[in-house]
Amino acid sequence: MGERAEVMEGKVKECNRELLELKNTMKKQTGAAYKQSQKKVMLIIKKKKLYEAQCNTLSNMKFNMETVKITNEGINDAIGAVFILLHGIGELLKTGCGSAKSSDATDQS
């Protein structure tokens, strides 16, 4: 995922470089050559916006994946805690601590 984002960022930088070059050449141009350069500028700006949108999509995907990873770790921690509690309850029942409570509950009924 990181490599693709770097490639897109490189393409955005390339578009910026091309735009700067065209800006410098347009200062010297007039007439039809100037209009042709304007068209090139518009195409490069469209490509740049496309690449920036792809970069944003990739960063959103990366954020979502990190969020899922953190959520998954939380769930695994909760599962581990439940197993520890169940093991503790089982040990209490084995030692007889739980049997006194269960007999008190049946006596009150």
Secondary structure, 3 states (H helix, E strand, C coil): CHHHHHHHHHHHHHHHHHHHHHHHHHCCCCHHHHHHHHHHHHHHHHHHHHHHHHHHHHHHHHHHHHHHHHHHHHHHHHHHHHHHHHHHHHHHHHHCHHHHHHHHHHHHC
